[in-house]
Amino acid sequence: MLATHVAWRESFLPTARGDDPAIVAELRKGRFFQRGRDLGGLPVVYYRSRTQDPRVRDLDGYVNVVFNAISTGMA
């Protein structure tokens, strides 16, 4: 069952990997970061919208880094 889930996840989210250069570039901009846990013990992921310039953005890289932040928080 775990192997089936891993195969599905890789096919559904193939670019949500931390070694992807687009994800690394987005993470270096400091928009997403994780600090602490909530009362239920779940990780808290923050997003800083002030660092986003709508004229200069890579939406594919942005979506990938969102998936990466969520996956990292759930791991």
Predicted model as a PDB file, atoms N, CA, C, CB and O in Angstrom, pLDDT in the B-factor column:
MODEL        1                                                                  
ATOM      1  N   MET A   1       0.809  -1.181   0.000  1.00 74.00           N  
ATOM      2  CA  MET A   1       0.000   0.000   0.000  1.00 74.00           C  
ATOM      3  C   MET A   1       0.865   1.264   0.000  1.00 74.00           C  
ATOM      4  CB  MET A   1      -0.927  -0.012   1.191  1.00 74.00           C  
ATOM      5  O   MET A   1       0.545   2.232  -0.689  1.00 74.00           O  
ATOM      6  N   LEU A   2       1.941   1.258   0.756  1.00 79.00           N  
ATOM      7  CA  LEU A   2       2.831   2.411   0.790  1.00 79.00           C  
ATOM      8  C   LEU A   2       3.494   2.633  -0.568  1.00 79.00           C  
ATOM      9  CB  LEU A   2       3.895   2.228   1.874  1.00 79.00           C  
ATOM     10  O   LEU A   2       3.637   3.770  -1.019  1.00 79.00           O  
ATOM     11  N   ALA A   3       3.898   1.539  -1.215  1.00 84.00           N  
ATOM     12  CA  ALA A   3       4.523   1.661  -2.533  1.00 84.00           C  
ATOM     13  C   ALA A   3       3.551   2.247  -3.551  1.00 84.00           C  
ATOM     14  CB  ALA A   3       5.027   0.296  -3.015  1.00 84.00           C  
ATOM     15  O   ALA A   3       3.953   3.024  -4.417  1.00 84.00           O  
ATOM     16  N   THR A   4       2.284   1.882  -3.452  1.00 84.00           N  
ATOM     17  CA  THR A   4       1.272   2.428  -4.353  1.00 84.00           C  
ATOM     18  C   THR A   4       1.099   3.922  -4.114  1.00 84.00           C  
ATOM     19  CB  THR A   4      -0.070   1.698  -4.168  1.00 84.00           C  
ATOM     20  O   THR A   4       0.962   4.695  -5.063  1.00 84.00           O  
ATOM     21  N   HIS A   5       1.104   4.327  -2.855  1.00 77.00           N  
ATOM     22  CA  HIS A   5       0.972   5.740  -2.525  1.00 77.00           C  
ATOM     23  C   HIS A   5       2.170   6.543  -3.041  1.00 77.00           C  
ATOM     24  CB  HIS A   5       0.830   5.918  -1.009  1.00 77.00           C  
ATOM     25  O   HIS A   5       2.007   7.632  -3.591  1.00 77.00           O  
ATOM     26  N   VAL A   6       3.352   6.003  -2.862  1.00 77.00           N  
ATOM     27  CA  VAL A   6       4.560   6.700  -3.329  1.00 77.00           C  
ATOM     28  C   VAL A   6       4.531   6.851  -4.847  1.00 77.00           C  
ATOM     29  CB  VAL A   6       5.838   5.937  -2.892  1.00 77.00           C  
ATOM     30  O   VAL A   6       4.880   7.910  -5.370  1.00 77.00           O  
ATOM     31  N   ALA A   7       4.120   5.807  -5.554  1.00 79.00           N  
ATOM     32  CA  ALA A   7       4.021   5.878  -7.019  1.00 79.00           C  
ATOM     33  C   ALA A   7       2.995   6.924  -7.433  1.00 79.00           C  
ATOM     34  CB  ALA A   7       3.643   4.499  -7.610  1.00 79.00           C  
ATOM     35  O   ALA A   7       3.239   7.695  -8.361  1.00 79.00           O  
ATOM     36  N   TRP A   8       1.837   6.961  -6.747  1.00 73.00           N  
ATOM     37  CA  TRP A   8       0.819   7.963  -7.068  1.00 73.00           C  
ATOM     38  C   TRP A   8       1.349   9.366  -6.811  1.00 73.00           C  
ATOM     39  CB  TRP A   8      -0.458   7.720  -6.249  1.00 73.00           C  
ATOM     40  O   TRP A   8       1.153  10.270  -7.624  1.00 73.00           O  
ATOM     41  N   ARG A   9       2.020   9.545  -5.678  1.00 71.00           N  
ATOM     42  CA  ARG A   9       2.528  10.864  -5.326  1.00 71.00           C  
ATOM     43  C   ARG A   9       3.564  11.357  -6.335  1.00 71.00           C  
ATOM     44  CB  ARG A   9       3.134  10.835  -3.930  1.00 71.00           C  
ATOM     45  O   ARG A   9       3.559  12.530  -6.708  1.00 71.00           O  
ATOM     46  N   GLU A  10       4.439  10.475  -6.771  1.00 72.00           N  
ATOM     47  CA  GLU A  10       5.445  10.867  -7.767  1.00 72.00           C  
ATOM     48  C   GLU A  10       4.814  11.207  -9.106  1.00 72.00           C  
ATOM     49  CB  GLU A  10       6.466   9.754  -7.952  1.00 72.00           C  
ATOM     50  O   GLU A  10       5.303  12.089  -9.812  1.00 72.00           O  
ATOM     51  N   SER A  11       3.737  10.522  -9.467  1.00 70.00           N  
ATOM     52  CA  SER A  11       3.078  10.832 -10.734  1.00 70.00           C  
ATOM     53  C   SER A  11       2.240  12.099 -10.628  1.00 70.00           C  
ATOM     54  CB  SER A  11       2.202   9.663 -11.177  1.00 70.00           C  
ATOM     55  O   SER A  11       2.103  12.837 -11.604  1.00 70.00           O  
ATOM     56  N   PHE A  12       1.674  12.358  -9.437  1.00 63.00           N  
ATOM     57  CA  PHE A  12       0.826  13.523  -9.253  1.00 63.00           C  
ATOM     58  C   PHE A  12       1.632  14.787  -8.983  1.00 63.00           C  
ATOM     59  CB  PHE A  12      -0.140  13.280  -8.123  1.00 63.00           C  
ATOM     60  O   PHE A  12       1.277  15.860  -9.472  1.00 63.00           O  
ATOM     61  N   LEU A  13       2.693  14.678  -8.223  1.00 62.00           N  
ATOM     62  CA  LEU A  13       3.529  15.824  -7.857  1.00 62.00           C  
ATOM     63  C   LEU A  13       4.982  15.577  -8.247  1.00 62.00           C  
ATOM     64  CB  LEU A  13       3.425  16.108  -6.349  1.00 62.00           C  
ATOM     65  O   LEU A  13       5.852  15.513  -7.379  1.00 62.00           O  
ATOM     66  N   PRO A  14       5.249  15.441  -9.528  1.00 53.00           N  
ATOM     67  CA  PRO A  14       6.622  15.087  -9.911  1.00 53.00           C  
ATOM     68  C   PRO A  14       7.639  16.190  -9.677  1.00 53.00           C  
ATOM     69  CB  PRO A  14       6.655  14.703 -11.348  1.00 53.00           C  
ATOM     70  O   PRO A  14       8.833  15.904  -9.588  1.00 53.00           O  
ATOM     71  N   THR A  15       7.209  17.438  -9.575  1.00 52.00           N  
ATOM     72  CA  THR A  15       8.174  18.530  -9.440  1.00 52.00           C  
ATOM     73  C   THR A  15       8.287  19.058  -8.023  1.00 52.00           C  
ATOM     74  CB  THR A  15       7.801  19.653 -10.353  1.00 52.00           C  
ATOM     75  O   THR A  15       9.045  19.999  -7.785  1.00 52.00           O  
ATOM     76  N   ALA A  16       7.566  18.490  -7.082  1.00 51.00           N  
ATOM     77  CA  ALA A  16       7.615  18.978  -5.705  1.00 51.00           C  
ATOM     78  C   ALA A  16       8.768  18.338  -4.940  1.00 51.00           C  
ATOM     79  CB  ALA A  16       6.287  18.698  -4.991  1.00 51.00           C  
ATOM     80  O   ALA A  16       8.577  17.755  -3.873  1.00 51.00           O  
ATOM     81  N   ARG A  17       9.959  18.457  -5.500  1.00 58.00           N  
ATOM     82  CA  ARG A  17      11.150  17.894  -4.866  1.00 58.00           C  
ATOM     83  C   ARG A  17      12.076  19.021  -4.475  1.00 58.00           C  
ATOM     84  CB  ARG A  17      11.870  16.893  -5.803  1.00 58.00           C  
ATOM     85  O   ARG A  17      12.192  20.014  -5.193  1.00 58.00           O  
ATOM     86  N   GLY A  18      12.729  18.876  -3.355  1.00 57.00           N  
ATOM     87  CA  GLY A  18      13.596  19.919  -2.832  1.00 57.00           C  
ATOM     88  C   GLY A  18      14.853  20.166  -3.640  1.00 57.00           C  
ATOM     89  O   GLY A  18      15.496  21.200  -3.460  1.00 57.00           O  
ATOM     90  N   ASP A  19      15.232  19.243  -4.533  1.00 70.00           N  
ATOM     91  CA  ASP A  19      16.450  19.448  -5.315  1.00 70.00           C  
ATOM     92  C   ASP A  19      16.166  20.098  -6.668  1.00 70.00           C  
ATOM     93  CB  ASP A  19      17.163  18.123  -5.522  1.00 70.00           C  
ATOM     94  O   ASP A  19      17.082  20.245  -7.477  1.00 70.00           O  
ATOM     95  N   ASP A  20      14.927  20.486  -6.931  1.00 72.00           N  
ATOM     96  CA  ASP A  20      14.568  21.166  -8.171  1.00 72.00           C  
ATOM     97  C   ASP A  20      15.117  22.598  -8.108  1.00 72.00           C  
ATOM     98  CB  ASP A  20      13.007  21.161  -8.393  1.00 72.00           C  
ATOM     99  O   ASP A  20      14.854  23.305  -7.135  1.00 72.00           O  
ATOM    100  N   PRO A  21      15.870  23.039  -9.122  1.00 77.00           N  
ATOM    101  CA  PRO A  21      16.459  24.395  -9.079  1.00 77.00           C  
ATOM    102  C   PRO A  21      15.412  25.499  -8.954  1.00 77.00           C  
ATOM    103  CB  PRO A  21      17.287  24.637 -10.328  1.00 77.00           C  
ATOM    104  O   PRO A  21      15.675  26.527  -8.329  1.00 77.00           O  
ATOM    105  N   ALA A  22      14.233  25.303  -9.536  1.00 73.00           N  
ATOM    106  CA  ALA A  22      13.183  26.328  -9.424  1.00 73.00           C  
ATOM    107  C   ALA A  22      12.708  26.448  -7.983  1.00 73.00           C  
ATOM    108  CB  ALA A  22      11.990  25.995 -10.349  1.00 73.00           C  
ATOM    109  O   ALA A  22      12.448  27.550  -7.501  1.00 73.00           O  
ATOM    110  N   ILE A  23      12.596  25.320  -7.299  1.00 75.00           N  
ATOM    111  CA  ILE A  23      12.159  25.349  -5.900  1.00 75.00           C  
ATOM    112  C   ILE A  23      13.229  25.991  -5.031  1.00 75.00           C  
ATOM    113  CB  ILE A  23      11.842  23.924  -5.394  1.00 75.00           C  
ATOM    114  O   ILE A  23      12.921  26.792  -4.148  1.00 75.00           O  
ATOM    115  N   VAL A  24      14.470  25.644  -5.275  1.00 78.00           N  
ATOM    116  CA  VAL A  24      15.573  26.228  -4.498  1.00 78.00           C  
ATOM    117  C   VAL A  24      15.610  27.743  -4.694  1.00 78.00           C  
ATOM    118  CB  VAL A  24      16.933  25.597  -4.910  1.00 78.00           C  
ATOM    119  O   VAL A  24      15.814  28.488  -3.736  1.00 78.00           O  
ATOM    120  N   ALA A  25      15.413  28.201  -5.935  1.00 77.00           N  
ATOM    121  CA  ALA A  25      15.425  29.642  -6.214  1.00 77.00           C  
ATOM    122  C   ALA A  25      14.281  30.348  -5.492  1.00 77.00           C  
ATOM    123  CB  ALA A  25      15.329  29.898  -7.729  1.00 77.00           C  
ATOM    124  O   ALA A  25      14.475  31.433  -4.943  1.00 77.00           O  
ATOM    125  N   GLU A  26      13.093  29.746  -5.486  1.00 75.00           N  
ATOM    126  CA  GLU A  26      11.952  30.343  -4.789  1.00 75.00           C  
ATOM    127  C   GLU A  26      12.164  30.351  -3.274  1.00 75.00           C  
ATOM    128  CB  GLU A  26      10.665  29.584  -5.133  1.00 75.00           C  
ATOM    129  O   GLU A  26      11.832  31.332  -2.609  1.00 75.00           O  
ATOM    130  N   LEU A  27      12.711  29.274  -2.730  1.00 76.00           N  
ATOM    131  CA  LEU A  27      12.939  29.215  -1.290  1.00 76.00           C  
ATOM    132  C   LEU A  27      13.965  30.243  -0.836  1.00 76.00           C  
ATOM    133  CB  LEU A  27      13.392  27.825  -0.890  1.00 76.00           C  
ATOM    134  O   LEU A  27      13.877  30.762   0.277  1.00 76.00           O  
ATOM    135  N   ARG A  28      14.924  30.534  -1.683  1.00 80.00           N  
ATOM    136  CA  ARG A  28      15.952  31.532  -1.335  1.00 80.00           C  
ATOM    137  C   ARG A  28      15.373  32.942  -1.255  1.00 80.00           C  
ATOM    138  CB  ARG A  28      17.088  31.502  -2.361  1.00 80.00           C  
ATOM    139  O   ARG A  28      15.969  33.823  -0.636  1.00 80.00           O  
ATOM    140  N   LYS A  29      14.213  33.161  -1.881  1.00 78.00           N  
ATOM    141  CA  LYS A  29      13.582  34.475  -1.830  1.00 78.00           C  
ATOM    142  C   LYS A  29      12.942  34.746  -0.473  1.00 78.00           C  
ATOM    143  CB  LYS A  29      12.539  34.596  -2.925  1.00 78.00           C  
ATOM    144  O   LYS A  29      12.570  35.883  -0.182  1.00 78.00           O  
ATOM    145  N   GLY A  30      12.808  33.717   0.358  1.00 78.00           N  
ATOM    146  CA  GLY A  30      12.316  33.899   1.713  1.00 78.00           C  
ATOM    147  C   GLY A  30      10.813  34.066   1.835  1.00 78.00           C  
ATOM    148  O   GLY A  30      10.337  34.589   2.843  1.00 78.00           O  
ATOM    149  N   ARG A  31      10.060  33.640   0.843  1.00 78.00           N  
ATOM    150  CA  ARG A  31       8.600  33.780   0.908  1.00 78.00           C  
ATOM    151  C   ARG A  31       7.972  32.749   1.833  1.00 78.00           C  
ATOM    152  CB  ARG A  31       7.995  33.655  -0.483  1.00 78.00           C  
ATOM    153  O   ARG A  31       7.001  33.048   2.528  1.00 78.00           O  
ATOM    154  N   PHE A  32       8.511  31.554   1.847  1.00 78.00           N  
ATOM    155  CA  PHE A  32       7.965  30.476   2.660  1.00 78.00           C  
ATOM    156  C   PHE A  32       8.970  30.086   3.726  1.00 78.00           C  
ATOM    157  CB  PHE A  32       7.597  29.259   1.789  1.00 78.00           C  
ATOM    158  O   PHE A  32      10.165  29.965   3.457  1.00 78.00           O  
ATOM    159  N   PHE A  33       8.478  29.891   4.931  1.00 79.00           N  
ATOM    160  CA  PHE A  33       9.332  29.348   5.974  1.00 79.00           C  
ATOM    161  C   PHE A  33       8.450  28.686   7.021  1.00 79.00           C  
ATOM    162  CB  PHE A  33      10.222  30.455   6.608  1.00 79.00           C  
ATOM    163  O   PHE A  33       7.270  29.007   7.160  1.00 79.00           O  
ATOM    164  N   GLN A  34       9.039  27.769   7.744  1.00 81.00           N  
ATOM    165  CA  GLN A  34       8.315  27.017   8.762  1.00 81.00           C  
ATOM    166  C   GLN A  34       8.886  27.373  10.126  1.00 81.00           C  
ATOM    167  CB  GLN A  34       8.403  25.483   8.502  1.00 81.00           C  
ATOM    168  O   GLN A  34      10.098  27.337  10.341  1.00 81.00           O  
ATOM    169  N   ARG A  35       7.984  27.719  11.044  1.00 85.00           N  
ATOM    170  CA  ARG A  35       8.398  28.051  12.408  1.00 85.00           C  
ATOM    171  C   ARG A  35       7.436  27.408  13.391  1.00 85.00           C  
ATOM    172  CB  ARG A  35       8.452  29.591  12.620  1.00 85.00           C  
ATOM    173  O   ARG A  35       6.246  27.722  13.401  1.00 85.00           O  
ATOM    174  N   GLY A  36       7.935  26.536  14.188  1.00 86.00           N  
ATOM    175  CA  GLY A  36       7.172  25.978  15.289  1.00 86.00           C  
ATOM    176  C   GLY A  36       6.004  25.095  14.896  1.00 86.00           C  
ATOM    177  O   GLY A  36       5.871  24.668  13.749  1.00 86.00           O  
ATOM    178  N   ARG A  37       5.168  24.837  15.881  1.00 87.00           N  
ATOM    179  CA  ARG A  37       3.989  23.986  15.700  1.00 87.00           C  
ATOM    180  C   ARG A  37       2.805  24.631  16.401  1.00 87.00           C  
ATOM    181  CB  ARG A  37       4.239  22.546  16.249  1.00 87.00           C  
ATOM    182  O   ARG A  37       2.969  25.398  17.349  1.00 87.00           O  
ATOM    183  N   ASP A  38       1.605  24.308  15.917  1.00 89.00           N  
ATOM    184  CA  ASP A  38       0.405  24.831  16.563  1.00 89.00           C  
ATOM    185  C   ASP A  38       0.054  23.984  17.783  1.00 89.00           C  
ATOM    186  CB  ASP A  38      -0.778  24.866  15.571  1.00 89.00           C  
ATOM    187  O   ASP A  38       0.795  23.067  18.138  1.00 89.00           O  
ATOM    188  N   LEU A  39      -1.072  24.287  18.423  1.00 93.00           N  
ATOM    189  CA  LEU A  39      -1.459  23.567  19.642  1.00 93.00           C  
ATOM    190  C   LEU A  39      -1.731  22.095  19.389  1.00 93.00           C  
ATOM    191  CB  LEU A  39      -2.683  24.204  20.254  1.00 93.00           C  
ATOM    192  O   LEU A  39      -1.626  21.277  20.303  1.00 93.00           O  
ATOM    193  N   GLY A  40      -2.081  21.751  18.158  1.00 89.00           N  
ATOM    194  CA  GLY A  40      -2.326  20.357  17.813  1.00 89.00           C  
ATOM    195  C   GLY A  40      -1.062  19.608  17.423  1.00 89.00           C  
ATOM    196  O   GLY A  40      -1.115  18.413  17.132  1.00 89.00           O  
ATOM    197  N   GLY A  41       0.078  20.300  17.413  1.00 86.00           N  
ATOM    198  CA  GLY A  41       1.340  19.663  17.068  1.00 86.00           C  
ATOM    199  C   GLY A  41       1.665  19.692  15.586  1.00 86.00           C  
ATOM    200  O   GLY A  41       2.659  19.105  15.159  1.00 86.00           O  
ATOM    201  N   LEU A  42       0.834  20.370  14.794  1.00 82.00           N  
ATOM    202  CA  LEU A  42       1.078  20.445  13.351  1.00 82.00           C  
ATOM    203  C   LEU A  42       2.034  21.590  13.038  1.00 82.00           C  
ATOM    204  CB  LEU A  42      -0.249  20.629  12.581  1.00 82.00           C  
ATOM    205  O   LEU A  42       2.005  22.619  13.713  1.00 82.00           O  
ATOM    206  N   PRO A  43       2.880  21.425  12.024  1.00 82.00           N  
ATOM    207  CA  PRO A  43       3.821  22.491  11.685  1.00 82.00           C  
ATOM    208  C   PRO A  43       3.099  23.705  11.105  1.00 82.00           C  
ATOM    209  CB  PRO A  43       4.866  21.980  10.692  1.00 82.00           C  
ATOM    210  O   PRO A  43       2.083  23.574  10.423  1.00 82.00           O  
ATOM    211  N   VAL A  44       3.643  24.883  11.389  1.00 85.00           N  
ATOM    212  CA  VAL A  44       3.087  26.130  10.879  1.00 85.00           C  
ATOM    213  C   VAL A  44       3.999  26.632   9.768  1.00 85.00           C  
ATOM    214  CB  VAL A  44       2.936  27.199  12.016  1.00 85.00           C  
ATOM    215  O   VAL A  44       5.190  26.856   9.986  1.00 85.00           O  
ATOM    216  N   VAL A  45       3.430  26.810   8.568  1.00 81.00           N  
ATOM    217  CA  VAL A  45       4.175  27.301   7.411  1.00 81.00           C  
ATOM    218  C   VAL A  45       3.699  28.717   7.123  1.00 81.00           C  
ATOM    219  CB  VAL A  45       3.983  26.370   6.159  1.00 81.00           C  
ATOM    220  O   VAL A  45       2.501  28.945   6.955  1.00 81.00           O  
ATOM    221  N   TYR A  46       4.615  29.660   7.066  1.00 84.00           N  
ATOM    222  CA  TYR A  46       4.300  31.060   6.809  1.00 84.00           C  
ATOM    223  C   TYR A  46       4.604  31.411   5.366  1.00 84.00           C  
ATOM    224  CB  TYR A  46       5.082  31.976   7.756  1.00 84.00           C  
ATOM    225  O   TYR A  46       5.481  30.822   4.735  1.00 84.00           O  
ATOM    226  N   TYR A  47       3.862  32.381   4.859  1.00 81.00           N  
ATOM    227  CA  TYR A  47       4.078  32.911   3.506  1.00 81.00           C  
ATOM    228  C   TYR A  47       4.101  34.429   3.603  1.00 81.00           C  
ATOM    229  CB  TYR A  47       2.961  32.423   2.501  1.00 81.00           C  
ATOM    230  O   TYR A  47       3.206  35.033   4.196  1.00 81.00           O  
ATOM    231  N   ARG A  48       5.112  35.036   3.028  1.00 81.00           N  
ATOM    232  CA  ARG A  48       5.227  36.502   3.014  1.00 81.00           C  
ATOM    233  C   ARG A  48       4.837  37.009   1.634  1.00 81.00           C  
ATOM    234  CB  ARG A  48       6.678  36.966   3.385  1.00 81.00           C  
ATOM    235  O   ARG A  48       5.609  36.880   0.683  1.00 81.00           O  
ATOM    236  N   SER A  49       3.661  37.576   1.520  1.00 76.00           N  
ATOM    237  CA  SER A  49       3.188  38.047   0.214  1.00 76.00           C  
ATOM    238  C   SER A  49       3.875  39.346  -0.210  1.00 76.00           C  
ATOM    239  CB  SER A  49       1.675  38.252   0.247  1.00 76.00           C  
ATOM    240  O   SER A  49       3.907  39.664  -1.399  1.00 76.00           O  
ATOM    241  N   ARG A  50       4.414  40.085   0.725  1.00 75.00           N  
ATOM    242  CA  ARG A  50       5.040  41.365   0.376  1.00 75.00           C  
ATOM    243  C   ARG A  50       6.287  41.184  -0.491  1.00 75.00           C  
ATOM    244  CB  ARG A  50       5.404  42.127   1.643  1.00 75.00           C  
ATOM    245  O   ARG A  50       6.722  42.127  -1.152  1.00 75.00           O  
ATOM    246  N   THR A  51       6.859  39.989  -0.492  1.00 71.00           N  
ATOM    247  CA  THR A  51       8.063  39.760  -1.289  1.00 71.00           C  
ATOM    248  C   THR A  51       7.743  39.340  -2.717  1.00 71.00           C  
ATOM    249  CB  THR A  51       8.924  38.706  -0.632  1.00 71.00           C  
ATOM    250  O   THR A  51       8.651  39.099  -3.513  1.00 71.00           O  
ATOM    251  N   GLN A  52       6.456  39.251  -3.046  1.00 72.00           N  
ATOM    252  CA  GLN A  52       6.080  38.808  -4.391  1.00 72.00           C  
ATOM    253  C   GLN A  52       5.813  40.017  -5.284  1.00 72.00           C  
ATOM    254  CB  GLN A  52       4.834  37.889  -4.338  1.00 72.00           C  
ATOM    255  O   GLN A  52       5.020  40.894  -4.941  1.00 72.00           O  
ATOM    256  N   ASP A  53       6.477  40.050  -6.418  1.00 71.00           N  
ATOM    257  CA  ASP A  53       6.255  41.090  -7.423  1.00 71.00           C  
ATOM    258  C   ASP A  53       5.462  40.462  -8.561  1.00 71.00           C  
ATOM    259  CB  ASP A  53       7.614  41.704  -7.940  1.00 71.00           C  
ATOM    260  O   ASP A  53       6.002  39.616  -9.274  1.00 71.00           O  
ATOM    261  N   PRO A  54       4.190  40.848  -8.761  1.00 73.00           N  
ATOM    262  CA  PRO A  54       3.372  40.201  -9.791  1.00 73.00           C  
ATOM    263  C   PRO A  54       3.891  40.415 -11.211  1.00 73.00           C  
ATOM    264  CB  PRO A  54       1.964  40.705  -9.702  1.00 73.00           C  
ATOM    265  O   PRO A  54       3.510  39.677 -12.121  1.00 73.00           O  
ATOM    266  N   ARG A  55       4.749  41.407 -11.416  1.00 79.00           N  
ATOM    267  CA  ARG A  55       5.297  41.634 -12.757  1.00 79.00           C  
ATOM    268  C   ARG A  55       6.431  40.677 -13.081  1.00 79.00           C  
ATOM    269  CB  ARG A  55       5.786  43.062 -12.887  1.00 79.00           C  
ATOM    270  O   ARG A  55       6.685  40.375 -14.247  1.00 79.00           O  
ATOM    271  N   VAL A  56       7.118  40.196 -12.037  1.00 74.00           N  
ATOM    272  CA  VAL A  56       8.260  39.310 -12.234  1.00 74.00           C  
ATOM    273  C   VAL A  56       8.063  38.076 -11.367  1.00 74.00           C  
ATOM    274  CB  VAL A  56       9.605  40.029 -11.893  1.00 74.00           C  
ATOM    275  O   VAL A  56       8.521  38.030 -10.225  1.00 74.00           O  
ATOM    276  N   ARG A  57       7.388  37.089 -11.909  1.00 72.00           N  
ATOM    277  CA  ARG A  57       7.173  35.870 -11.129  1.00 72.00           C  
ATOM    278  C   ARG A  57       7.078  34.671 -12.049  1.00 72.00           C  
ATOM    279  CB  ARG A  57       5.904  35.985 -10.272  1.00 72.00           C  
ATOM    280  O   ARG A  57       6.680  34.778 -13.209  1.00 72.00           O  
ATOM    281  N   ASP A  58       7.448  33.546 -11.511  1.00 71.00           N  
ATOM    282  CA  ASP A  58       7.386  32.274 -12.217  1.00 71.00           C  
ATOM    283  C   ASP A  58       6.298  31.444 -11.547  1.00 71.00           C  
ATOM    284  CB  ASP A  58       8.776  31.528 -12.205  1.00 71.00           C  
ATOM    285  O   ASP A  58       6.527  30.855 -10.491  1.00 71.00           O  
ATOM    286  N   LEU A  59       5.114  31.396 -12.157  1.00 74.00           N  
ATOM    287  CA  LEU A  59       3.988  30.723 -11.520  1.00 74.00           C  
ATOM    288  C   LEU A  59       4.222  29.226 -11.355  1.00 74.00           C  
ATOM    289  CB  LEU A  59       2.732  30.954 -12.321  1.00 74.00           C  
ATOM    290  O   LEU A  59       3.801  28.647 -10.354  1.00 74.00           O  
ATOM    291  N   ASP A  60       4.880  28.592 -12.312  1.00 73.00           N  
ATOM    292  CA  ASP A  60       5.166  27.161 -12.176  1.00 73.00           C  
ATOM    293  C   ASP A  60       6.097  26.912 -10.995  1.00 73.00           C  
ATOM    294  CB  ASP A  60       5.791  26.607 -13.471  1.00 73.00           C  
ATOM    295  O   ASP A  60       5.877  25.988 -10.211  1.00 73.00           O  
ATOM    296  N   GLY A  61       7.124  27.726 -10.869  1.00 72.00           N  
ATOM    297  CA  GLY A  61       8.027  27.597  -9.732  1.00 72.00           C  
ATOM    298  C   GLY A  61       7.322  27.888  -8.430  1.00 72.00           C  
ATOM    299  O   GLY A  61       7.600  27.252  -7.413  1.00 72.00           O  
ATOM    300  N   TYR A  62       6.406  28.850  -8.452  1.00 74.00           N  
ATOM    301  CA  TYR A  62       5.648  29.199  -7.261  1.00 74.00           C  
ATOM    302  C   TYR A  62       4.771  28.039  -6.814  1.00 74.00           C  
ATOM    303  CB  TYR A  62       4.796  30.436  -7.518  1.00 74.00           C  
ATOM    304  O   TYR A  62       4.732  27.715  -5.627  1.00 74.00           O  
ATOM    305  N   VAL A  63       4.066  27.410  -7.752  1.00 76.00           N  
ATOM    306  CA  VAL A  63       3.210  26.261  -7.422  1.00 76.00           C  
ATOM    307  C   VAL A  63       4.061  25.120  -6.880  1.00 76.00           C  
ATOM    308  CB  VAL A  63       2.407  25.791  -8.667  1.00 76.00           C  
ATOM    309  O   VAL A  63       3.674  24.470  -5.909  1.00 76.00           O  
ATOM    310  N   ASN A  64       5.196  24.873  -7.483  1.00 76.00           N  
ATOM    311  CA  ASN A  64       6.075  23.803  -7.013  1.00 76.00           C  
ATOM    312  C   ASN A  64       6.570  24.061  -5.596  1.00 76.00           C  
ATOM    313  CB  ASN A  64       7.261  23.645  -7.952  1.00 76.00           C  
ATOM    314  O   ASN A  64       6.646  23.133  -4.791  1.00 76.00           O  
ATOM    315  N   VAL A  65       6.902  25.294  -5.285  1.00 76.00           N  
ATOM    316  CA  VAL A  65       7.398  25.586  -3.942  1.00 76.00           C  
ATOM    317  C   VAL A  65       6.265  25.498  -2.917  1.00 76.00           C  
ATOM    318  CB  VAL A  65       8.049  26.981  -3.902  1.00 76.00           C  
ATOM    319  O   VAL A  65       6.515  25.159  -1.760  1.00 76.00           O  
ATOM    320  N   VAL A  66       5.030  25.796  -3.315  1.00 77.00           N  
ATOM    321  CA  VAL A  66       3.893  25.621  -2.406  1.00 77.00           C  
ATOM    322  C   VAL A  66       3.732  24.142  -2.075  1.00 77.00           C  
ATOM    323  CB  VAL A  66       2.585  26.187  -3.032  1.00 77.00           C  
ATOM    324  O   VAL A  66       3.581  23.779  -0.908  1.00 77.00           O  
ATOM    325  N   PHE A  67       3.762  23.285  -3.100  1.00 76.00           N  
ATOM    326  CA  PHE A  67       3.664  21.850  -2.855  1.00 76.00           C  
ATOM    327  C   PHE A  67       4.817  21.362  -1.990  1.00 76.00           C  
ATOM    328  CB  PHE A  67       3.640  21.085  -4.175  1.00 76.00           C  
ATOM    329  O   PHE A  67       4.625  20.525  -1.108  1.00 76.00           O  
ATOM    330  N   ASN A  68       6.006  21.882  -2.240  1.00 76.00           N  
ATOM    331  CA  ASN A  68       7.158  21.494  -1.449  1.00 76.00           C  
ATOM    332  C   ASN A  68       6.996  21.908   0.006  1.00 76.00           C  
ATOM    333  CB  ASN A  68       8.420  22.102  -2.028  1.00 76.00           C  
ATOM    334  O   ASN A  68       7.309  21.130   0.907  1.00 76.00           O  
ATOM    335  N   ALA A  69       6.514  23.119   0.246  1.00 74.00           N  
ATOM    336  CA  ALA A  69       6.335  23.594   1.623  1.00 74.00           C  
ATOM    337  C   ALA A  69       5.296  22.754   2.354  1.00 74.00           C  
ATOM    338  CB  ALA A  69       5.920  25.076   1.634  1.00 74.00           C  
ATOM    339  O   ALA A  69       5.469  22.423   3.527  1.00 74.00           O  
ATOM    340  N   ILE A  70       4.218  22.412   1.660  1.00 74.00           N  
ATOM    341  CA  ILE A  70       3.181  21.583   2.276  1.00 74.00           C  
ATOM    342  C   ILE A  70       3.713  20.176   2.540  1.00 74.00           C  
ATOM    343  CB  ILE A  70       1.926  21.523   1.376  1.00 74.00           C  
ATOM    344  O   ILE A  70       3.492  19.616   3.614  1.00 74.00           O  
ATOM    345  N   SER A  71       4.411  19.610   1.564  1.00 74.00           N  
ATOM    346  CA  SER A  71       4.957  18.260   1.739  1.00 74.00           C  
ATOM    347  C   SER A  71       5.976  18.223   2.873  1.00 74.00           C  
ATOM    348  CB  SER A  71       5.605  17.771   0.435  1.00 74.00           C  
ATOM    349  O   SER A  71       5.993  17.277   3.661  1.00 74.00           O  
ATOM    350  N   THR A  72       6.816  19.238   2.960  1.00 71.00           N  
ATOM    351  CA  THR A  72       7.806  19.296   4.020  1.00 71.00           C  
ATOM    352  C   THR A  72       7.131  19.441   5.379  1.00 71.00           C  
ATOM    353  CB  THR A  72       8.777  20.450   3.782  1.00 71.00           C  
ATOM    354  O   THR A  72       7.565  18.843   6.364  1.00 71.00           O  
ATOM    355  N   GLY A  73       6.077  20.233   5.425  1.00 66.00           N  
ATOM    356  CA  GLY A  73       5.356  20.412   6.677  1.00 66.00           C  
ATOM    357  C   GLY A  73       4.642  19.150   7.120  1.00 66.00           C  
ATOM    358  O   GLY A  73       4.518  18.898   8.318  1.00 66.00           O  
ATOM    359  N   MET A  74       4.172  18.355   6.170  1.00 65.00           N  
ATOM    360  CA  MET A  74       3.454  17.128   6.520  1.00 65.00           C  
ATOM    361  C   MET A  74       4.400  15.974   6.850  1.00 65.00           C  
ATOM    362  CB  MET A  74       2.536  16.724   5.381  1.00 65.00           C  
ATOM    363  O   MET A  74       3.990  14.999   7.481  1.00 65.00           O  
ATOM    364  N   ALA A  75       5.648  16.077   6.432  1.00 60.00           N  
ATOM    365  CA  ALA A  75       6.584  14.965   6.639  1.00 60.00           C  
ATOM    366  C   ALA A  75       6.996  14.820   8.075  1.00 60.00           C  
ATOM    367  CB  ALA A  75       7.805  15.145   5.794  1.00 60.00           C  
ATOM    368  O   ALA A  75       7.779  13.930   8.406  1.00 60.00           O  
TER     369      ALA A  75                                                      
ENDMDL                                                                          
END                                                                             
